[in-house]
Amino acid sequence: MTFIKCQSLYFNKRSSSIKCILLELYEGNIFPAEQYSPRSEEYRKIHQRNYHHYDNFIVTLSKLEPPLDIQFIKIMDDQLDVIPYEFSEMFTDGFRLGARIMIDIFQGDLGIRDYKPSAK
């Protein structure tokens, strides 16, 4: 039984239904860190190109004496471990910016702020 009543609706791609975004959040169905993935063709091409460079470089490193491929993979894994923290910071900063924009819009719409045109 659902007791949450809200005005904003959210389209859930997983269940192909429209639900209240607060209910979706409460039920744990919204998790941007795991649902986000770039969709542009440009990103896909760049990612694919970089992946091939990475693979080719690993092969080159494995042929050295002593082989350095395992060490390089460890270094890259350590660097990649930081990415979720970066995404988290970007998401929260973006969300705050969006909230500030909405506050600014609503304050203007409600006449909360006094509009004073700049003197020229």
C-alpha positions as CSV (number, residue, x, y, z in Angstrom):
1,M,0.0,0.0,0.0
2,T,1.4,3.4,-1.0
3,F,0.8,6.4,1.3
4,I,3.0,8.9,-0.5
5,K,0.9,11.5,-2.4
6,C,2.8,13.9,-4.7
7,Q,2.4,16.1,-7.7
8,S,5.6,15.3,-9.6
9,L,5.6,12.2,-11.7
10,Y,8.6,10.2,-13.0
11,F,8.8,7.8,-15.9
12,N,10.5,4.6,-14.8
13,K,12.2,3.1,-17.8
14,R,12.7,-0.2,-16.0
15,S,9.0,-0.8,-15.4
16,S,7.7,1.3,-18.2
17,S,5.4,3.1,-15.8
18,I,4.9,6.6,-14.5
19,K,5.3,6.9,-10.8
20,C,5.8,9.6,-8.2
21,I,9.5,10.5,-8.1
22,L,9.4,10.7,-4.3
23,L,8.0,7.1,-4.2
24,E,10.6,5.9,-6.6
25,L,13.4,7.5,-4.5
26,Y,11.9,6.0,-1.3
27,E,11.7,2.5,-2.8
28,G,15.3,2.7,-3.9
29,N,14.5,2.7,-7.6
30,I,16.5,5.8,-8.4
31,F,20.2,5.5,-8.2
32,P,21.9,7.9,-10.7
33,A,25.5,6.6,-10.0
34,E,24.5,3.2,-11.5
35,Q,21.9,4.4,-14.0
36,Y,24.0,7.0,-15.7
37,S,25.9,6.3,-18.9
38,P,26.8,8.7,-21.7
39,R,24.7,8.0,-24.8
40,S,26.3,10.2,-27.5
41,E,27.9,8.6,-30.5
42,E,30.9,10.9,-30.1
43,Y,31.5,9.6,-26.6
44,R,31.1,6.0,-27.8
45,K,33.7,6.5,-30.5
46,I,36.2,8.2,-28.2
47,H,35.7,5.5,-25.5
48,Q,36.3,2.8,-28.1
49,R,39.4,4.5,-29.5
50,N,40.8,5.0,-26.0
51,Y,40.1,1.3,-25.1
52,H,42.1,0.1,-28.2
53,H,45.0,2.4,-27.3
54,Y,44.9,1.0,-23.7
55,D,44.9,-2.6,-25.0
56,N,47.7,-1.9,-27.5
57,F,49.8,-0.3,-24.8
58,I,49.3,-3.2,-22.4
59,V,50.6,-5.6,-25.1
60,T,53.6,-3.3,-25.6
61,L,54.3,-3.3,-21.9
62,S,54.0,-7.0,-21.6
63,K,56.8,-7.4,-24.1
64,L,59.3,-5.4,-22.1
65,E,61.9,-7.0,-19.9
66,P,60.8,-7.0,-17.1
67,P,57.2,-6.9,-18.2
68,L,55.4,-3.8,-16.9
69,D,51.8,-4.6,-18.0
70,I,50.7,-5.9,-14.5
71,Q,52.1,-2.8,-12.8
72,F,50.5,-0.5,-15.3
73,I,47.1,-2.2,-14.9
74,K,47.4,-1.8,-11.1
75,I,48.2,1.9,-11.5
76,M,45.2,2.4,-13.9
77,D,42.9,0.5,-11.5
78,D,43.9,2.7,-8.6
79,Q,43.2,5.8,-10.7
80,L,39.8,4.4,-11.9
81,D,38.8,3.8,-8.2
82,V,38.6,7.6,-7.9
83,I,36.0,8.1,-10.6
84,P,32.9,7.2,-8.5
85,Y,33.9,10.0,-6.1
86,E,34.2,12.4,-9.0
87,F,30.8,11.4,-10.3
88,S,29.3,11.8,-6.9
89,E,30.7,15.3,-6.5
90,M,29.6,16.3,-10.0
91,F,26.1,14.9,-9.4
92,T,25.6,16.7,-6.0
93,D,27.0,20.0,-7.4
94,G,24.8,19.7,-10.4
95,F,21.8,19.0,-8.3
96,R,22.5,22.0,-6.0
97,L,22.9,24.2,-9.1
98,G,19.5,23.0,-10.4
99,A,17.9,23.6,-7.0
100,R,19.4,27.1,-6.9
101,I,18.1,27.8,-10.4
102,M,14.6,26.6,-9.4
103,I,14.7,28.8,-6.3
104,D,15.7,31.8,-8.4
105,I,12.8,31.0,-10.8
106,F,10.2,30.6,-8.1
107,Q,11.4,33.7,-6.2
108,G,11.0,35.7,-9.4
109,D,7.6,34.1,-10.2
110,L,6.3,34.7,-6.7
111,G,7.5,38.3,-6.6
112,I,9.6,37.5,-3.6
113,R,12.5,39.5,-4.9
114,D,12.2,43.2,-5.7
115,Y,13.2,43.7,-9.3
116,K,15.5,46.7,-9.7
117,P,16.7,47.4,-13.2
118,S,20.3,48.2,-13.4
119,A,21.1,51.9,-13.9
120,K,22.8,52.8,-17.2
